Amino acid sequence: MNEVANTKKKLEPLFVNLKDLLSLEKRYFIPSYQRPYDWEEQNILKLIESLNMLNDEKDFIFLGNMEFREEGTIHQIIDGQQRITTLLILLNYLNPTKYSNNVIKNMLKIKIQSNDTNEKTKDEQYKFINFLNNKDYTEEELKELNGHSNASLKRKKISNFRNNNVYKLNYYYMKDALNKANIISEKSKQEFAENILNNVYIVAIYINNEIKESEAISIFDTINTTGKPLETRDIFKIKMYEYSKSKNEANQDEIIKKINMLYNNIQSQNEKIIEAEKNIKENEINGKSEFSEINIISETFSFEDILKIYKFILIARVVNKKDNAEIANYKSELFSMSIDNFYDKLFLRILNNSAKKQFEGFENEKINVQDLYDIYEAYVNLSNIILNAKYINSETYFAYKMLKQYTRYSWTYNFLPILFLWRFKRIDSEFSNFVINISKLLEYFSITQEKVINEAKTFINNIIIKIVNMSSSAKEINQEIEERLKKCSKEKLIEKLEGEIAKIWINKEISCLIIAKDAESKKSKNEDMSEDELLQRYQTLFTRKFDIEHICAIDNDDKRFKDNKDYLGNLMLLEYSINRNIKNNNIEKKLEKYKNSKFKVVKNEVNCIQKNGVDQYYNSFKKRQNEKVNIVKNYILKI
């Protein structure tokens, strides 16, 4: 008993709300052995979504355990630094009077992370205080942060912003998420802050200073490694078990078995895909020049990808019911909801008859594991076709890759070919037309609009609804997309293409890929090129890692091309490795490196320069610009 009593004195768990945890008298510090603050956008969005449920579906929110080691009046944070830091940033935004910069500085101290005290940028306390003194990005910084759809470049830019000051980046994500969620106004910020303080709870485990630091960390490790955090599939599996039980269905264990089997099937299929992609890489490198850096757009997929498509299917089924236009639009907003949040609220509605009005009608829908298997089969069929480069024509292959990776809408709607195949069950001319048409439409919206627009999202969501509910045939769906393409403004597209296109990554990437495709598709004199060979050429375009090259360099001494440097006439697709080796040399020095390229568009430029000379190449810019603009325009808007 004495040992138990002593343990109680050393370990004191309390169920507390944030008002108590973050009272103005409290002082915390993050020791230097802790990893730096590193929450990402997805963590911020998940937190905001959880807080949004206060006084909606839930009376309180539980944010898990936190562990502290008491050192006099100061609490050393053993577990919980990411959450506490984020919550203090949030409260500073919501109620800057109560949680002012000075209050936050005094409440949270962060030990130096760098061994070199002169390197202030590596000092977490310095970064934190610097953020508090300068919290908002400039317009130029926002353009740099949000102006890229290319996955690699976007990750690089975000990484730069994170390394510079992750607190500032997360403050931006937080404000943006709150604005998009539309859950607070300027007047209600303080009320929302009080709601959070009063109704968000944690279990705080206080360890007194009789326990050594090593023992405190051991307790933290035990708490955090005893059980693996639940993944999306695990939560879905549990909810499906409860769902089948509520419907008085037999064999709930069989449902769990089917979901586990599906997950295992996905893993096995991904192993096959990875092996196939490895072979593609090896074949591409074999016998080629030293300039061969490979960049596969992977056909692997996850259980979460299947749940994402199923989310769209369930929403489309319910929206199609006899709702008036206002309710239908209201429910359509669910398309943009995160997977975790959607299924959480979906099962709240089904099992507890709660959740928002947006979920009215979902309680009548049949949630079926077989639907997940059908989506899985569509993924398997299409991945095999794409990887084997068979049973699909070259135009469809090119459009599919563009849709999957290179439009401003790819991250949301890259599953559209899977959805079409799931519904209509066959790869035929209508499937090809769908992939080509929807890809071109999203390329048009990507180039003409510098951000994702509601008009495009509404159109696509309506197409999804028609596919899911078979309210239109495959042919009718394609006709509708073609009619929308005919309404696209040639003038607006040309205006964007004729501008300084290099300054907007997504525009130059789409345009240069289309120009490269055009070059690959044109037969040389006496060349007999089959459809299979053309498809292989397109596969090379999407396999070899590329950059967008300024032919006449930006920083060289020759000023004749200065005014035209960022226009389409001066840009081309070029292998990444070659581009990294030529730097900003003049054309004459670049030519020798260009000759190593396997892209026909590069070979054409080399031939043009060698045939006409450098001076003539400079002077013929306008002609070259017009030719390239017309290639892109004619591809996108020619049905």
PEDA-V748914 format. One record per residue. N is the residue number from 1. RES is the residue in three letters. BURIAL is 1 if it has 9 or more other ideal C-beta (glycine too) atoms within 8 Angstrom, else 0. D_FIRST is the distance of its C-alpha to the first C-alpha in whole Angstrom. Layout:
N & RES & BURIAL & D_FIRST
N & RES & BURIAL & D_FIRST
//
This chain:
1 & MET & 0 & 0
2 & ASN & 0 & 4
3 & GLU & 0 & 5
4 & VAL & 0 & 5
5 & ALA & 0 & 6
6 & ASN & 0 & 9
7 & THR & 0 & 10
8 & LYS & 0 & 11
9 & LYS & 0 & 12
10 & LYS & 1 & 14
11 & LEU & 1 & 15
12 & GLU & 1 & 16
13 & PRO & 0 & 19
14 & LEU & 0 & 21
15 & PHE & 0 & 24
16 & VAL & 1 & 27
17 & ASN & 1 & 31
18 & LEU & 1 & 33
19 & LYS & 0 & 34
20 & ASP & 0 & 31
21 & LEU & 1 & 30
22 & LEU & 1 & 34
23 & SER & 0 & 35
24 & LEU & 0 & 37
25 & GLU & 0 & 35
26 & LYS & 1 & 33
27 & ARG & 1 & 33
28 & TYR & 1 & 33
29 & PHE & 1 & 34
30 & ILE & 1 & 34
31 & PRO & 1 & 34
32 & SER & 0 & 37
33 & TYR & 0 & 35
34 & GLN & 0 & 35
35 & ARG & 0 & 38
36 & PRO & 0 & 40
37 & TYR & 1 & 41
38 & ASP & 0 & 42
39 & TRP & 1 & 42
40 & GLU & 0 & 45
41 & GLU & 0 & 48
42 & GLN & 0 & 46
43 & ASN & 1 & 42
44 & ILE & 1 & 44
45 & LEU & 1 & 46
46 & LYS & 1 & 43
47 & LEU & 1 & 41
48 & ILE & 1 & 44
49 & GLU & 1 & 45
50 & SER & 1 & 41
51 & LEU & 1 & 42
52 & ASN & 1 & 45
53 & MET & 1 & 43
54 & LEU & 1 & 42
55 & ASN & 0 & 43
56 & ASP & 0 & 45
57 & GLU & 0 & 43
58 & LYS & 0 & 40
59 & ASP & 0 & 38
60 & PHE & 1 & 36
61 & ILE & 1 & 35
62 & PHE & 0 & 32
63 & LEU & 0 & 32
64 & GLY & 0 & 29
65 & ASN & 1 & 26
66 & MET & 1 & 27
67 & GLU & 1 & 24
68 & PHE & 1 & 25
69 & ARG & 1 & 24
70 & GLU & 1 & 24
71 & GLU & 0 & 27
72 & GLY & 0 & 27
73 & THR & 0 & 29
74 & ILE & 1 & 30
75 & HIS & 1 & 28
76 & GLN & 1 & 29
77 & ILE & 1 & 29
78 & ILE & 1 & 28
79 & ASP & 1 & 29
80 & GLY & 1 & 31
81 & GLN & 1 & 34
82 & GLN & 1 & 37
83 & ARG & 1 & 36
84 & ILE & 1 & 35
85 & THR & 1 & 38
86 & THR & 1 & 40
87 & LEU & 1 & 39
88 & LEU & 1 & 40
89 & ILE & 1 & 43
90 & LEU & 1 & 44
91 & LEU & 1 & 43
92 & ASN & 1 & 45
93 & TYR & 1 & 48
94 & LEU & 1 & 47
95 & ASN & 1 & 47
96 & PRO & 1 & 48
97 & THR & 0 & 49
98 & LYS & 1 & 45
99 & TYR & 1 & 44
100 & SER & 1 & 47
101 & ASN & 1 & 47
102 & ASN & 0 & 46
103 & VAL & 1 & 43
104 & ILE & 1 & 42
105 & LYS & 1 & 43
106 & ASN & 0 & 40
107 & MET & 1 & 38
108 & LEU & 1 & 38
109 & LYS & 0 & 38
110 & ILE & 1 & 39
111 & LYS & 1 & 39
112 & ILE & 0 & 42
113 & GLN & 1 & 42
114 & SER & 0 & 45
115 & ASN & 0 & 46
116 & ASP & 0 & 49
117 & THR & 0 & 49
118 & ASN & 0 & 52
119 & GLU & 0 & 52
120 & LYS & 0 & 51
121 & THR & 0 & 51
122 & LYS & 0 & 48
123 & ASP & 1 & 46
124 & GLU & 1 & 44
125 & GLN & 1 & 44
126 & TYR & 1 & 48
127 & LYS & 1 & 48
128 & PHE & 1 & 46
129 & ILE & 1 & 48
130 & ASN & 1 & 51
131 & PHE & 1 & 50
132 & LEU & 1 & 49
133 & ASN & 0 & 52
134 & ASN & 0 & 54
135 & LYS & 0 & 53
136 & ASP & 0 & 56
137 & TYR & 0 & 58
138 & THR & 0 & 62
139 & GLU & 0 & 64
140 & GLU & 0 & 65
141 & GLU & 0 & 61
142 & LEU & 1 & 61
143 & LYS & 0 & 64
144 & GLU & 0 & 63
145 & LEU & 1 & 59
146 & ASN & 0 & 61
147 & GLY & 0 & 64
148 & HIS & 1 & 63
149 & SER & 1 & 63
150 & ASN & 1 & 63
151 & ALA & 0 & 59
152 & SER & 0 & 60
153 & LEU & 1 & 61
154 & LYS & 1 & 59
155 & ARG & 0 & 56
156 & LYS & 0 & 57
157 & LYS & 1 & 58
158 & ILE & 1 & 55
159 & SER & 0 & 53
160 & ASN & 0 & 55
161 & PHE & 1 & 54
162 & ARG & 1 & 50
163 & ASN & 0 & 51
164 & ASN & 0 & 53
165 & ASN & 1 & 50
166 & VAL & 1 & 48
167 & TYR & 1 & 47
168 & LYS & 1 & 50
169 & LEU & 1 & 51
170 & ASN & 1 & 48
171 & TYR & 1 & 49
172 & TYR & 1 & 52
173 & TYR & 1 & 50
174 & MET & 1 & 48
175 & LYS & 1 & 51
176 & ASP & 0 & 53
177 & ALA & 1 & 51
178 & LEU & 1 & 51
179 & ASN & 0 & 54
180 & LYS & 0 & 55
181 & ALA & 1 & 52
182 & ASN & 0 & 54
183 & ILE & 0 & 51
184 & ILE & 0 & 52
185 & SER & 0 & 55
186 & GLU & 0 & 55
187 & LYS & 0 & 54
188 & SER & 0 & 51
189 & LYS & 1 & 49
190 & GLN & 1 & 48
191 & GLU & 0 & 47
192 & PHE & 1 & 45
193 & ALA & 1 & 43
194 & GLU & 1 & 42
195 & ASN & 1 & 41
196 & ILE & 1 & 39
197 & LEU & 1 & 37
198 & ASN & 1 & 36
199 & ASN & 1 & 36
200 & VAL & 1 & 35
201 & TYR & 1 & 31
202 & ILE & 1 & 28
203 & VAL & 1 & 24
204 & ALA & 1 & 24
205 & ILE & 1 & 21
206 & TYR & 1 & 21
207 & ILE & 1 & 19
208 & ASN & 1 & 19
209 & ASN & 0 & 21
210 & GLU & 0 & 19
211 & ILE & 1 & 19
212 & LYS & 0 & 22
213 & GLU & 0 & 25
214 & SER & 0 & 25
215 & GLU & 0 & 21
216 & ALA & 1 & 22
217 & ILE & 1 & 25
218 & SER & 0 & 23
219 & ILE & 1 & 21
220 & PHE & 1 & 24
221 & ASP & 0 & 26
222 & THR & 0 & 23
223 & ILE & 1 & 24
224 & ASN & 0 & 27
225 & THR & 0 & 28
226 & THR & 0 & 26
227 & GLY & 0 & 29
228 & LYS & 0 & 32
229 & PRO & 0 & 34
230 & LEU & 0 & 36
231 & GLU & 0 & 39
232 & THR & 1 & 42
233 & ARG & 1 & 43
234 & ASP & 0 & 39
235 & ILE & 1 & 39
236 & PHE & 1 & 43
237 & LYS & 1 & 42
238 & ILE & 0 & 39
239 & LYS & 1 & 41
240 & MET & 1 & 44
241 & TYR & 1 & 42
242 & GLU & 1 & 41
243 & TYR & 1 & 45
244 & SER & 1 & 46
245 & LYS & 1 & 44
246 & SER & 0 & 45
247 & LYS & 0 & 49
248 & ASN & 0 & 48
249 & GLU & 0 & 49
250 & ALA & 0 & 48
251 & ASN & 0 & 47
252 & GLN & 1 & 44
253 & ASP & 0 & 43
254 & GLU & 0 & 46
255 & ILE & 1 & 46
256 & ILE & 1 & 43
257 & LYS & 0 & 45
258 & LYS & 1 & 48
259 & ILE & 1 & 47
260 & ASN & 1 & 45
261 & MET & 0 & 48
262 & LEU & 1 & 50
263 & TYR & 1 & 48
264 & ASN & 0 & 48
265 & ASN & 1 & 52
266 & ILE & 1 & 52
267 & GLN & 0 & 50
268 & SER & 0 & 53
269 & GLN & 1 & 56
270 & ASN & 1 & 55
271 & GLU & 0 & 55
272 & LYS & 0 & 58
273 & ILE & 1 & 59
274 & ILE & 1 & 58
275 & GLU & 0 & 60
276 & ALA & 1 & 63
277 & GLU & 1 & 62
278 & LYS & 0 & 62
279 & ASN & 0 & 65
280 & ILE & 1 & 67
281 & LYS & 1 & 66
282 & GLU & 0 & 67
283 & ASN & 0 & 70
284 & GLU & 1 & 71
285 & ILE & 0 & 70
286 & ASN & 0 & 72
287 & GLY & 0 & 76
288 & LYS & 0 & 75
289 & SER & 0 & 76
290 & GLU & 0 & 73
291 & PHE & 1 & 72
292 & SER & 1 & 70
293 & GLU & 1 & 67
294 & ILE & 1 & 65
295 & ASN & 1 & 64
296 & ILE & 0 & 63
297 & ILE & 0 & 62
298 & SER & 0 & 60
299 & GLU & 1 & 60
300 & THR & 0 & 56
301 & PHE & 1 & 54
302 & SER & 0 & 51
303 & PHE & 1 & 49
304 & GLU & 1 & 49
305 & ASP & 1 & 53
306 & ILE & 1 & 53
307 & LEU & 1 & 51
308 & LYS & 1 & 53
309 & ILE & 1 & 56
310 & TYR & 1 & 55
311 & LYS & 1 & 54
312 & PHE & 1 & 57
313 & ILE & 1 & 59
314 & LEU & 1 & 56
315 & ILE & 1 & 57
316 & ALA & 1 & 61
317 & ARG & 1 & 61
318 & VAL & 1 & 60
319 & VAL & 1 & 62
320 & ASN & 1 & 65
321 & LYS & 0 & 64
322 & LYS & 0 & 67
323 & ASP & 1 & 65
324 & ASN & 0 & 67
325 & ALA & 0 & 68
326 & GLU & 0 & 65
327 & ILE & 0 & 62
328 & ALA & 1 & 63
329 & ASN & 0 & 63
330 & TYR & 1 & 60
331 & LYS & 1 & 58
332 & SER & 1 & 60
333 & GLU & 1 & 58
334 & LEU & 1 & 55
335 & PHE & 1 & 57
336 & SER & 0 & 55
337 & MET & 1 & 52
338 & SER & 0 & 49
339 & ILE & 1 & 48
340 & ASP & 1 & 45
341 & ASN & 1 & 45
342 & PHE & 1 & 48
343 & TYR & 1 & 46
344 & ASP & 1 & 43
345 & LYS & 1 & 46
346 & LEU & 1 & 48
347 & PHE & 1 & 45
348 & LEU & 1 & 44
349 & ARG & 1 & 47
350 & ILE & 1 & 48
351 & LEU & 1 & 44
352 & ASN & 0 & 44
353 & ASN & 0 & 47
354 & SER & 0 & 46
355 & ALA & 1 & 47
356 & LYS & 0 & 50
357 & LYS & 0 & 54
358 & GLN & 1 & 55
359 & PHE & 1 & 53
360 & GLU & 0 & 55
361 & GLY & 1 & 56
362 & PHE & 1 & 54
363 & GLU & 1 & 52
364 & ASN & 0 & 56
365 & GLU & 1 & 56
366 & LYS & 0 & 55
367 & ILE & 0 & 52
368 & ASN & 0 & 53
369 & VAL & 1 & 52
370 & GLN & 0 & 55
371 & ASP & 1 & 56
372 & LEU & 1 & 54
373 & TYR & 1 & 56
374 & ASP & 1 & 59
375 & ILE & 1 & 58
376 & TYR & 1 & 57
377 & GLU & 1 & 60
378 & ALA & 1 & 62
379 & TYR & 1 & 60
380 & VAL & 1 & 61
381 & ASN & 1 & 64
382 & LEU & 1 & 65
383 & SER & 1 & 63
384 & ASN & 0 & 65
385 & ILE & 1 & 68
386 & ILE & 1 & 68
387 & LEU & 1 & 67
388 & ASN & 0 & 69
389 & ALA & 1 & 72
390 & LYS & 0 & 74
391 & TYR & 0 & 75
392 & ILE & 1 & 74
393 & ASN & 0 & 77
394 & SER & 1 & 77
395 & GLU & 0 & 77
396 & THR & 1 & 74
397 & TYR & 1 & 72
398 & PHE & 1 & 73
399 & ALA & 1 & 72
400 & TYR & 1 & 69
401 & LYS & 1 & 68
402 & MET & 1 & 69
403 & LEU & 1 & 67
404 & LYS & 1 & 64
405 & GLN & 1 & 64
406 & TYR & 1 & 66
407 & THR & 1 & 67
408 & ARG & 1 & 65
409 & TYR & 1 & 64
410 & SER & 1 & 62
411 & TRP & 0 & 59
412 & THR & 0 & 59
413 & TYR & 1 & 62
414 & ASN & 1 & 62
415 & PHE & 1 & 61
416 & LEU & 1 & 64
417 & PRO & 1 & 66
418 & ILE & 1 & 63
419 & LEU & 1 & 63
420 & PHE & 1 & 67
421 & LEU & 1 & 67
422 & TRP & 1 & 64
423 & ARG & 1 & 66
424 & PHE & 0 & 70
425 & LYS & 0 & 68
426 & ARG & 0 & 71
427 & ILE & 1 & 72
428 & ASP & 0 & 76
429 & SER & 0 & 78
430 & GLU & 1 & 76
431 & PHE & 1 & 73
432 & SER & 1 & 75
433 & ASN & 1 & 77
434 & PHE & 1 & 73
435 & VAL & 1 & 71
436 & ILE & 1 & 75
437 & ASN & 1 & 75
438 & ILE & 1 & 72
439 & SER & 1 & 71
440 & LYS & 1 & 74
441 & LEU & 1 & 73
442 & LEU & 1 & 70
443 & GLU & 1 & 72
444 & TYR & 1 & 74
445 & PHE & 1 & 72
446 & SER & 1 & 70
447 & ILE & 1 & 73
448 & THR & 1 & 74
449 & GLN & 1 & 71
450 & GLU & 0 & 69
451 & LYS & 0 & 66
452 & VAL & 0 & 65
453 & ILE & 0 & 66
454 & ASN & 0 & 66
455 & GLU & 0 & 69
456 & ALA & 1 & 69
457 & LYS & 1 & 65
458 & THR & 1 & 67
459 & PHE & 1 & 69
460 & ILE & 1 & 67
461 & ASN & 1 & 65
462 & ASN & 0 & 68
463 & ILE & 1 & 69
464 & ILE & 1 & 65
465 & ILE & 1 & 65
466 & LYS & 1 & 69
467 & ILE & 1 & 68
468 & VAL & 1 & 65
469 & ASN & 1 & 66
470 & MET & 0 & 70
471 & SER & 0 & 72
472 & SER & 0 & 74
473 & SER & 0 & 75
474 & ALA & 1 & 74
475 & LYS & 0 & 78
476 & GLU & 0 & 78
477 & ILE & 1 & 75
478 & ASN & 1 & 76
479 & GLN & 0 & 79
480 & GLU & 1 & 77
481 & ILE & 1 & 76
482 & GLU & 1 & 79
483 & GLU & 0 & 80
484 & ARG & 1 & 78
485 & LEU & 1 & 79
486 & LYS & 0 & 82
487 & LYS & 0 & 81
488 & CYS & 1 & 80
489 & SER & 0 & 82
490 & LYS & 0 & 83
491 & GLU & 0 & 84
492 & LYS & 1 & 81
493 & LEU & 1 & 80
494 & ILE & 1 & 83
495 & GLU & 0 & 82
496 & LYS & 1 & 78
497 & LEU & 1 & 80
498 & GLU & 1 & 82
499 & GLY & 0 & 80
500 & GLU & 0 & 78
501 & ILE & 1 & 76
502 & ALA & 1 & 74
503 & LYS & 0 & 72
504 & ILE & 1 & 70
505 & TRP & 1 & 68
506 & ILE & 1 & 68
507 & ASN & 1 & 72
508 & LYS & 1 & 73
509 & GLU & 1 & 71
510 & ILE & 1 & 72
511 & SER & 1 & 76
512 & CYS & 1 & 76
513 & LEU & 1 & 74
514 & ILE & 1 & 77
515 & ILE & 1 & 80
516 & ALA & 1 & 78
517 & LYS & 1 & 79
518 & ASP & 1 & 82
519 & ALA & 1 & 83
520 & GLU & 1 & 82
521 & SER & 0 & 83
522 & LYS & 0 & 87
523 & LYS & 0 & 89
524 & SER & 0 & 91
525 & LYS & 0 & 94
526 & ASN & 0 & 95
527 & GLU & 0 & 91
528 & ASP & 0 & 90
529 & MET & 0 & 87
530 & SER & 0 & 85
531 & GLU & 0 & 82
532 & ASP & 0 & 80
533 & GLU & 0 & 81
534 & LEU & 1 & 80
535 & LEU & 1 & 77
536 & GLN & 1 & 76
537 & ARG & 1 & 77
538 & TYR & 1 & 75
539 & GLN & 1 & 72
540 & THR & 1 & 73
541 & LEU & 1 & 73
542 & PHE & 0 & 69
543 & THR & 1 & 68
544 & ARG & 1 & 69
545 & LYS & 0 & 67
546 & PHE & 1 & 69
547 & ASP & 1 & 70
548 & ILE & 1 & 73
549 & GLU & 1 & 75
550 & HIS & 1 & 77
551 & ILE & 1 & 81
552 & CYS & 1 & 82
553 & ALA & 1 & 79
554 & ILE & 0 & 78
555 & ASP & 0 & 78
556 & ASN & 1 & 81
557 & ASP & 0 & 84
558 & ASP & 0 & 86
559 & LYS & 0 & 86
560 & ARG & 0 & 89
561 & PHE & 1 & 86
562 & LYS & 0 & 84
563 & ASP & 0 & 84
564 & ASN & 1 & 84
565 & LYS & 1 & 81
566 & ASP & 1 & 78
567 & TYR & 1 & 80
568 & LEU & 1 & 80
569 & GLY & 1 & 83
570 & ASN & 1 & 82
571 & LEU & 1 & 79
572 & MET & 1 & 78
573 & LEU & 1 & 75
574 & LEU & 1 & 75
575 & GLU & 1 & 72
576 & TYR & 1 & 69
577 & SER & 1 & 70
578 & ILE & 1 & 73
579 & ASN & 1 & 73
580 & ARG & 0 & 70
581 & ASN & 0 & 73
582 & ILE & 1 & 76
583 & LYS & 0 & 74
584 & ASN & 0 & 77
585 & ASN & 0 & 80
586 & ASN & 1 & 83
587 & ILE & 1 & 85
588 & GLU & 0 & 87
589 & LYS & 1 & 84
590 & LYS & 1 & 81
591 & LEU & 1 & 84
592 & GLU & 0 & 83
593 & LYS & 1 & 80
594 & TYR & 1 & 80
595 & LYS & 0 & 82
596 & ASN & 1 & 79
597 & SER & 1 & 78
598 & LYS & 0 & 78
599 & PHE & 1 & 78
600 & LYS & 1 & 82
601 & VAL & 1 & 82
602 & VAL & 1 & 81
603 & LYS & 1 & 84
604 & ASN & 1 & 86
605 & GLU & 1 & 86
606 & VAL & 1 & 86
607 & ASN & 0 & 90
608 & CYS & 1 & 91
609 & ILE & 1 & 90
610 & GLN & 0 & 92
611 & LYS & 0 & 95
612 & ASN & 0 & 95
613 & GLY & 0 & 94
614 & VAL & 0 & 92
615 & ASP & 0 & 94
616 & GLN & 0 & 95
617 & TYR & 1 & 91
618 & TYR & 1 & 90
619 & ASN & 0 & 93
620 & SER & 1 & 92
621 & PHE & 1 & 89
622 & LYS & 0 & 90
623 & LYS & 0 & 91
624 & ARG & 1 & 88
625 & GLN & 1 & 86
626 & ASN & 0 & 88
627 & GLU & 0 & 88
628 & LYS & 1 & 84
629 & VAL & 1 & 84
630 & ASN & 0 & 86
631 & ILE & 1 & 84
632 & VAL & 1 & 81
633 & LYS & 1 & 82
634 & ASN & 0 & 84
635 & TYR & 1 & 81
636 & ILE & 1 & 79
637 & LEU & 1 & 81
638 & LYS & 0 & 84
639 & ILE & 0 & 83
//
